[in-house]
Amino acid sequence: MADRARPALHRVLTVVALCGVLAAAASGCAASDGDDTAVPDGSSAAPSTAAAPSANAGGGGAVVLPEPGISFDYQIGGAYPPPPGVRAVSRDRAAQPAPGLYNICYVNAFQAQPDATDWWQAHHPDLLLRSGDAPVVDRDWHEALLDISTAAKREQLAGIVGEWIDGCAAAGFQAVEADNLDSHERSEGLLTADHDLSFGKLLVDRAHARGLAIGQKNAAGLARQGRGLGFDFAVAEECGQYDECGAYADAYDDRVFVIEYKAEGLAAACRSWGKRLSVVLRDRNVVPAGDGGYRRRTC
């Protein structure tokens, strides 16, 4: 949905990452062990324990799909030790995978992180979507949209984002989530769903070549098209809140990771989908455990 509020995430692109590019309680739901309580080592830093070796480390191995309905934690705002029972976790690409779990690597593939806009302006100004001379910005979250309107620009951007995907594989992640497949909805009419899907196909091919599964992020109306392009699973924000979970579940055979930000959304997702999909409630800023704003609940 074009006017849906998405979480304001505070993710920082480190100098190392940039250099790499250049070379509430709900009815019928229960709190998890980590809900509203501090978890040891709740800082935003990556855990000091080394990630367990992955069959896909370095890329090129067999793609491993997530199991439907496994317990899930969403940690893209800062890594911390997963709560007991969690079997899959999504973390920012600058973090390390969690040992022994199914690890999903977050990549903002269709828009620029707020703190990276100056880098794009300095190094690839032509790859920012513009209305006149001004970049088109997702004003809710201060993310400039990337210009995927032509095949040539999509190829250029796929090279840059592809380096990030390669980094996810080298770090030992099993999968990648490519955020903002719905960027056309915020493009002031300059992009179309076909542009997003065409770029998505390039990302699918890059991920699979490196032995990674790849998840469609949001855009419920494009779920069937996304599956047809080769996306392997979905990451859906607030599909319970907006009654969209079924579109993802049908397209992806229940391989859907659901993140809700409101108690009523969690209640709806748990009531209809809690036995089939991976559902978690997180605070809107997705802060690490130990932070005062941290919230986590499950069905």
Beta strands, then each sheet from edge to edge (+ up, - down):
strand 1: 30-31
strand 2: 72-75
strand 3: 88-92
strand 4: 102-108
strand 5: 130-131
strand 6: 134-135
strand 7: 137-138
strand 8: 143-144
strand 9: 175-179
strand 10: 213-217
strand 11: 233-237
strand 12: 256-260
strand 13: 278-282
strand 14: 296-298
sheet 1: 1+ 14- 13+ 12+ 11+ 10+ 9+ 4+ 3+ 2+
sheet 2: 5+ 6-
sheet 3: 7+ 8-
end
